[in-house]
Amino acid sequence: MICGVWIDKWNRKWLMQISDFIQAFTTGVFAVLLFVDVFESQYIYFITIILSLCNNLFGISNTSILPELVKKDLLITANSLLSTSQQVARLVGSTVGGILIAYTGEATVIAINAITFFVSLAFIQFIRYDYTPNQQEGVKHSLINDIVEGFTWLKKERALLTLILIGMLSNVALGPTNVLPPMLIKEDFNGTAAALGVFDSFIGIGLLAGAVFVGIVSPKKIGMWFSFGLGMQSIGMFVISFSPNLISANLGNLILGIAIIITNIPMSTFFQVMVPTNMRGRINSISSVSFNFSIPITYGVVGILADKIGAQEVYAIGTAMLFICVVLAFTNKELVKSFIGADEGKKQEQVERNL
């Protein structure tokens, strides 16, 4: 929530660079501690907290600044390019990281990681971004009042509230995909670690394919595509739930990866289009907190349920929850009919000028 206020008050480009600098410094200290062999395991918690906070600040700043850099009717394409680059980096980075660790050791790879944050910082400097302070002249708000102002604005936007509710439910429904793959592969398919790697790679390929597909199609009916993506997620989960073998389970994971991107890119774009610039940081932070708030509890419950009834059965419960999300999405007329185009973009820009 605090990050959201900062993002609405301060230069978003600078916040991304500050985030990169702190992450570079923290990761660099991590590497030095390993090099001189004084690292203790409890340090990892403190380092993780700092990196998580900065990553959150960077991510929300990134999402909030994008509508100020590209035209509204190109947001889907821009979000697809970002998602594609992230998935490629994830696939390539994991492979290169594993090879480097094998040949050079963890400390060297972590030091290289610290350097990558400086590279990111340098590239951000090339962004052409004219910062205009959003705070009203002569008006000073406390941090709490700024946060409350975001909630007050959001209460009036039923489509956004529905979207946040669906996002929360779908995150809970997707809990098994983050917790249960090792158990699923071992217990239900008698697979090895290699089989688990292949299973995970299929969702990674799906995420990449989905990002490329959405970028090529560049859909304008973002509400309809969001709802369609939720339906595909339920199909992917259903296939995994009732798969008789690993081959069909891999197919379900591929469908799930494609569907997650088809859902997430329109959802991000919907927030960027519907929320004015001076509220974007706070609304994005509220949605982020809402989406992630239930995750710790969900993961614990998923593990307990899987021990009681089995991994595929818990995937089936996730399928049912996703179906509920599909119903909620398709019954919200404002959400389903939401459209992004040139006329829509001009209208929103006029609204923001008036604000």
C-alpha positions in Angstrom: 0.0 0.0 0.0 2.8 2.4 0.8 4.5 1.6 -2.5 1.2 2.5 -4.2 1.2 6.0 -2.6 4.8 6.6 -3.5 4.2 5.6 -7.2 1.3 8.1 -7.4 3.3 10.9 -5.8 6.9 10.5 -7.2 8.6 9.9 -10.5 7.9 6.3 -11.5 11.0 6.1 -13.7 13.2 7.1 -10.8 11.4 4.6 -8.5 12.2 1.8 -10.9 15.9 2.9 -10.9 16.0 3.2 -7.1 14.6 -0.3 -6.9 17.2 -1.6 -9.2 20.0 0.1 -7.3 18.9 -1.3 -3.9 18.5 -4.8 -5.4 22.0 -4.6 -7.0 23.5 -3.5 -3.7 21.7 -6.1 -1.7 22.6 -8.9 -4.1 26.2 -7.7 -4.3 26.5 -7.9 -0.5 25.0 -11.4 -0.7 27.7 -12.4 -3.1 30.5 -10.8 -1.1 29.4 -12.6 2.1 29.6 -15.9 0.1 33.0 -15.1 -1.3 34.5 -14.4 2.1 32.7 -17.4 3.6 30.9 -15.5 6.4 27.4 -16.1 5.1 24.9 -17.5 7.6 21.5 -19.0 6.6 19.4 -16.5 8.6 20.7 -13.7 6.4 18.7 -15.1 3.5 15.4 -14.0 5.2 16.6 -10.3 5.5 17.9 -10.3 1.9 14.6 -11.9 0.6 12.5 -9.2 2.4 14.5 -6.4 0.8 14.4 -8.0 -2.7 10.7 -8.7 -2.4 9.9 -5.1 -1.4 12.0 -3.6 -4.2 10.6 -6.1 -6.7 7.1 -5.0 -5.7 8.0 -1.4 -6.1 9.5 -2.0 -9.5 6.6 -4.1 -10.7 3.8 -1.7 -9.8 5.9 1.3 -11.1 6.4 -0.6 -14.4 2.7 -1.4 -14.8 1.7 2.2 -13.8 4.1 4.0 -16.2 3.3 1.9 -19.3 0.1 3.8 -20.2 2.1 7.0 -20.2 4.6 5.7 -22.7 2.3 4.1 -25.3 -1.1 4.9 -26.8 -4.1 3.3 -25.1 -4.9 1.2 -28.2 -1.4 -0.3 -28.2 -1.4 -1.3 -24.5 -2.3 -5.0 -25.3 0.7 -5.2 -27.7 3.0 -3.5 -25.2 1.9 -5.8 -22.3 2.3 -8.8 -24.6 5.9 -7.8 -25.5 6.7 -7.3 -21.8 5.2 -10.7 -20.9 7.1 -12.4 -23.8 10.4 -10.9 -22.7 9.8 -12.0 -19.1 9.0 -15.6 -20.2 12.1 -15.8 -22.5 14.2 -14.4 -19.7 12.8 -17.0 -17.3 13.5 -19.9 -19.6 16.9 -18.7 -20.7 17.9 -17.4 -17.3 17.1 -20.7 -15.5 19.2 -22.6 -18.1 22.2 -20.3 -18.1 22.1 -19.9 -14.3 22.2 -23.7 -13.8 25.1 -24.1 -16.2 27.0 -21.2 -14.6 26.5 -22.5 -11.1 27.8 -25.9 -12.2 31.1 -24.3 -13.5 31.6 -21.2 -11.4 29.7 -21.7 -8.1 26.8 -19.9 -6.5 28.8 -16.8 -5.3 29.9 -15.9 -8.9 26.4 -16.3 -10.3 24.9 -14.1 -7.6 27.6 -11.5 -8.3 26.6 -11.6 -12.0 23.0 -11.2 -10.9 23.9 -8.0 -9.0 25.4 -6.6 -12.2 22.2 -7.3 -14.2 20.3 -4.9 -11.9 22.8 -2.2 -12.9 22.2 -3.0 -16.6 18.4 -2.7 -16.0 19.0 0.7 -14.3 21.0 1.9 -17.3 18.4 0.8 -19.8 15.6 2.5 -17.9 17.5 5.8 -18.3 16.7 5.7 -22.0 13.0 5.8 -21.4 11.5 9.1 -22.5 9.3 10.1 -19.7 8.1 13.5 -18.7 7.2 13.4 -15.1 4.4 15.7 -13.9 3.7 15.8 -10.1 0.2 14.4 -9.5 -0.3 15.9 -6.0 -2.7 18.9 -5.9 -1.0 22.1 -5.2 -1.4 23.4 -1.6 -3.0 20.1 -0.5 -1.0 17.8 1.9 -2.4 14.4 2.7 -1.1 11.9 5.3 -0.1 8.5 4.1 -3.2 6.9 5.6 -5.5 9.5 3.9 -3.8 8.8 0.5 -4.4 5.0 0.9 -8.0 5.6 2.0 -8.5 7.9 -1.1 -7.6 4.9 -3.3 -10.1 2.7 -1.6 -12.8 5.4 -1.8 -12.3 5.8 -5.6 -12.2 2.0 -6.1 -15.6 1.5 -4.3 -17.4 3.3 -7.1 -15.9 1.1 -9.8 -18.0 -2.1 -9.9 -16.2 -3.7 -12.9 -12.8 -3.2 -11.2 -14.1 -4.6 -7.9 -15.5 -7.7 -9.8 -12.1 -8.1 -11.5 -10.3 -8.0 -8.2 -12.7 -10.5 -6.7 -12.2 -12.9 -9.6 -8.4 -12.4 -9.4 -8.5 -13.4 -5.7 -10.6 -16.5 -6.4 -8.6 -17.6 -9.4 -5.3 -17.2 -7.5 -6.8 -19.5 -4.8 -7.9 -21.9 -7.5 -4.4 -22.0 -9.1 -2.8 -22.8 -5.7 -2.3 -26.5 -6.6 -0.2 -25.5 -9.6 2.4 -23.9 -7.3 2.4 -26.5 -4.5 1.5 -29.9 -5.8 3.4 -30.7 -9.1 6.2 -32.7 -7.2 3.5 -34.8 -5.4 1.4 -35.1 -8.6 4.3 -36.4 -10.6 5.6 -38.8 -8.0 2.4 -40.1 -6.5 -0.1 -40.1 -9.4 2.3 -40.8 -12.4 5.2 -42.5 -10.7 7.5 -39.9 -12.3 11.1 -38.8 -11.4 12.6 -35.3 -11.1 13.2 -35.4 -14.8 9.5 -35.9 -15.4 8.8 -33.0 -13.1 11.1 -30.8 -15.1 9.3 -31.7 -18.3 5.9 -31.0 -16.7 7.1 -27.6 -15.5 8.6 -26.8 -18.9 5.2 -27.3 -20.5 3.6 -24.5 -18.5 6.6 -22.3 -19.3 6.2 -23.0 -23.0 2.5 -22.2 -22.6 3.2 -18.9 -20.9 5.6 -17.9 -23.7 3.2 -19.1 -26.5 0.3 -17.3 -24.9 2.2 -14.0 -24.7 3.3 -14.3 -28.4 -0.3 -15.2 -29.4 -1.9 -12.3 -27.6 0.7 -9.9 -29.1 0.0 -11.1 -32.6 -3.8 -11.0 -32.3 -3.8 -7.8 -30.2 -7.5 -8.2 -29.1 -9.6 -5.2 -28.5 -12.4 -6.9 -26.5 -10.3 -7.3 -23.4 -13.2 -8.2 -21.1 -14.2 -11.1 -23.4 -10.7 -12.3 -23.8 -10.2 -12.2 -20.0 -13.3 -14.3 -19.5 -12.3 -16.7 -22.3 -8.8 -17.1 -20.6 -10.5 -18.1 -17.4 -12.4 -20.7 -19.2 -9.2 -22.1 -20.8 -7.6 -22.2 -17.3 -10.5 -24.4 -16.0 -10.0 -26.7 -19.1 -6.3 -27.0 -18.4 -6.9 -27.8 -14.7 -9.6 -30.3 -15.7 -7.3 -32.1 -18.0 -4.6 -32.4 -15.3 -7.2 -33.5 -12.7 -8.4 -36.5 -14.8 -5.2 -37.3 -16.7 -4.5 -41.1 -16.8 -0.9 -40.5 -17.7 1.9 -37.9 -17.7 1.5 -37.1 -21.4 -2.0 -35.8 -21.1 -1.0 -34.0 -17.8 1.7 -32.2 -19.8 -0.9 -31.2 -22.3 -3.1 -29.8 -19.5 -0.2 -27.8 -18.2 0.5 -26.4 -21.7 -3.1 -25.3 -22.0 -3.0 -23.8 -18.5 0.2 -21.7 -19.3 -1.4 -20.3 -22.5 -4.6 -19.5 -20.6 -2.9 -17.7 -17.7 -1.4 -15.2 -20.1 -4.6 -14.8 -22.1 -6.2 -13.9 -18.8 -3.5 -11.8 -17.2 -2.6 -9.5 -20.1 -6.2 -8.3 -20.7 -6.6 -7.9 -16.9 -3.5 -5.7 -16.6 -4.7 -3.7 -19.6 -8.1 -3.2 -18.2 -6.7 -1.7 -15.0 -4.4 0.6 -17.1 -7.2 1.8 -19.2 -9.9 2.3 -16.5 -7.7 3.8 -13.8 -6.6 7.5 -14.1 -2.8 8.2 -13.9 -3.0 9.8 -10.4 -4.6 6.7 -8.9 -2.8 4.0 -10.8 -0.2 3.2 -8.2 -2.6 2.9 -5.4 -5.2 0.8 -7.3 -2.5 -1.5 -8.6 -1.1 -2.0 -5.1 -4.6 -2.7 -3.7 -5.2 -5.3 -6.4 -1.8 -6.8 -5.8 -2.4 -7.1 -2.1 -5.9 -8.6 -2.8 -4.5 -11.1 -5.3 -1.7 -12.3 -2.9 -3.3 -11.9 0.5 -4.9 -15.4 0.5 -1.9 -17.2 -1.0 -0.1 -18.2 2.2 -3.3 -19.7 3.7 -4.2 -21.3 0.4 -0.9 -23.0 0.0 -1.2 -24.5 3.5 -4.7 -25.7 2.9 -3.7 -27.2 -0.5 -1.0 -29.2 1.1 -3.2 -30.5 3.9 -6.0 -31.4 1.4 -3.6 -33.2 -0.9 -2.3 -35.3 2.0 -5.9 -36.3 2.8 -7.5 -36.8 -0.6 -4.7 -36.7 -3.3 -3.1 -34.2 -5.7 -5.4 -34.8 -8.7 -8.5 -34.4 -6.5 -7.3 -31.0 -5.3 -6.7 -30.0 -8.9 -10.3 -30.9 -9.5 -11.4 -28.6 -6.6 -9.3 -25.8 -8.3 -11.2 -26.6 -11.6 -14.6 -26.1 -9.9 -13.4 -22.7 -8.4 -12.2 -21.5 -11.8 -15.6 -22.4 -13.3 -17.2 -20.1 -10.7 -14.8 -17.4 -11.8 -15.9 -17.9 -15.4 -19.5 -17.5 -14.4 -18.8 -14.3 -12.5 -16.8 -12.9 -15.4 -19.4 -13.6 -18.1 -22.3 -12.4 -16.0 -20.7 -9.0 -15.5 -21.9 -7.0 -18.5 -19.6 -4.0 -18.0 -16.6 -6.3 -17.8 -17.5 -8.5 -20.8 -18.3 -5.5 -23.0 -15.1 -3.6 -22.1 -13.3 -2.6 -25.3 -10.0 -0.8 -26.0 -9.5 1.1 -29.2 -8.3 4.4 -30.6 -11.6 6.2 -29.7 -11.5 4.7 -26.2 -8.0 5.9 -25.7 -8.8 9.4 -26.7 -11.8 9.5 -24.4 -9.6 8.3 -21.4 -6.9 10.8 -22.2 -9.5 13.6 -22.2 -10.8 12.4 -18.8 -7.2 12.4 -17.4 -6.6 15.9 -18.7 -9.7 17.1 -16.9 -8.6 15.3 -13.7 
